[in-house]
């Protein structure tokens, strides 16, 4: 089964737009990686200031290959691609990575089509 990596990022209110812009500017970087299955950036609405970066991978080896190759290259220069942002400090003040193994999963059931 797949593995899930969740990076919990503590992001001060004044850095939220910066973080979201940075993720948007590198859209497409991870999608072509061998073993990559899914990505979501989750914005907190209540109860926390932590963004969650959810990625799902075929296995740990695929994730590690991404970490040592494309991810490392994308994060050179203080987490900014191309230096387009004003300043080079990270948008998050803290980061914790959690790893999970997918043991069950489900998706929506297909809708039955009407006979009209």
C-alpha positions as CSV (number, residue, x, y, z in Angstrom):
1,X,0.0,0.0,0.0
2,X,0.9,3.6,-0.4
3,X,2.5,5.9,2.2
4,X,1.4,9.4,3.1
5,X,3.7,12.2,4.2
6,X,2.1,15.1,6.0
7,X,4.2,18.1,6.6
8,X,2.7,20.3,9.3
9,X,3.9,23.9,8.8
10,X,3.4,26.6,11.4
11,X,2.8,29.7,9.4
12,X,2.4,33.2,10.9
13,X,-0.7,35.1,9.6
14,X,1.4,37.6,7.8
15,X,3.2,34.8,5.9
16,X,0.1,32.8,4.7
17,X,-0.1,34.5,1.3
18,X,3.7,34.1,0.8
19,X,3.5,30.4,1.5
20,X,0.5,29.8,-0.8
21,X,2.2,31.8,-3.6
22,X,5.4,29.8,-3.3
23,X,3.4,26.5,-3.5
24,X,1.5,27.8,-6.5
25,X,4.7,28.9,-8.3
26,X,6.1,25.4,-8.2
27,X,2.9,23.7,-9.4
28,X,3.9,20.7,-11.5
29,X,7.3,20.1,-9.9
30,X,6.3,17.0,-7.9
31,X,3.6,15.6,-10.2
32,X,6.1,14.1,-12.6
33,X,8.1,12.3,-9.9
34,X,8.3,8.5,-10.1
35,X,6.0,7.0,-7.4
36,X,4.1,10.3,-6.7
37,X,0.4,9.7,-6.3
38,X,-1.3,12.8,-4.8
39,X,-0.7,16.3,-3.3
40,X,-2.9,18.7,-1.3
41,X,-2.0,22.0,0.4
42,X,-4.5,22.4,3.3
43,X,-5.2,25.9,4.7
44,X,-6.3,26.0,8.4
45,X,-9.7,27.5,9.0
46,X,-10.0,27.2,12.8
47,X,-8.2,25.8,15.8
48,X,-4.7,25.9,14.4
49,X,-2.2,28.0,12.5
50,X,-0.7,25.0,10.8
51,X,-0.9,24.3,7.1
52,X,-0.8,20.7,6.2
53,X,1.1,19.6,3.1
54,X,-0.3,16.1,2.2
55,X,1.5,13.9,-0.3
56,X,0.9,10.3,-1.1
57,X,3.7,8.1,-2.6
58,X,3.9,4.5,-3.9
59,X,6.5,3.7,-1.2
60,X,9.2,5.2,1.1
61,X,11.9,4.8,-1.6
62,X,9.9,7.0,-4.1
63,X,9.5,9.7,-1.4
64,X,13.2,9.6,-0.5
65,X,14.2,9.8,-4.2
66,X,12.0,13.0,-4.5
67,X,13.6,14.4,-1.3
68,X,17.1,13.9,-2.5
69,X,16.5,15.1,-6.1
70,X,13.8,17.5,-7.2
71,X,12.6,18.6,-3.7
72,X,16.2,19.5,-2.6
73,X,16.7,21.5,-5.9
74,X,13.3,23.3,-5.5
75,X,14.2,24.4,-1.9
76,X,17.6,25.9,-2.6
77,X,17.7,29.6,-1.8
78,X,15.6,29.6,1.3
79,X,12.6,27.9,-0.1
80,X,12.1,30.3,-2.9
81,X,12.2,29.5,-6.6
82,X,13.9,32.1,-8.7
83,X,14.2,34.6,-5.9
84,X,10.9,36.3,-7.0
85,X,9.7,37.0,-3.5
86,X,10.9,39.9,-1.4
87,X,13.3,38.4,1.0
88,X,14.7,34.9,1.3
89,X,13.4,33.7,4.7
90,X,11.1,30.7,5.0
91,X,7.3,31.4,5.2
92,X,6.9,28.7,7.9
93,X,8.3,29.1,11.4
94,X,8.2,25.4,12.1
95,X,7.8,22.1,10.3
96,X,7.0,18.6,11.4
97,X,6.7,15.6,9.0
98,X,4.4,12.7,9.9
99,X,4.5,9.4,8.0
100,X,1.5,7.1,7.6
101,X,0.9,3.9,5.8
102,X,-2.4,3.6,3.9
103,X,-4.2,0.5,5.3
104,X,-7.7,1.3,4.0
105,X,-9.1,3.7,1.4
106,X,-12.4,4.5,-0.3
107,X,-13.7,6.9,-2.9
108,X,-17.1,8.0,-3.8
109,X,-19.4,5.4,-5.3
110,X,-20.3,5.9,-9.0
111,X,-23.7,7.6,-9.4
112,X,-26.4,5.6,-11.1
113,X,-27.6,7.2,-14.3
114,X,-31.3,7.9,-14.6
115,X,-33.1,6.0,-17.4
116,X,-34.5,9.2,-18.9
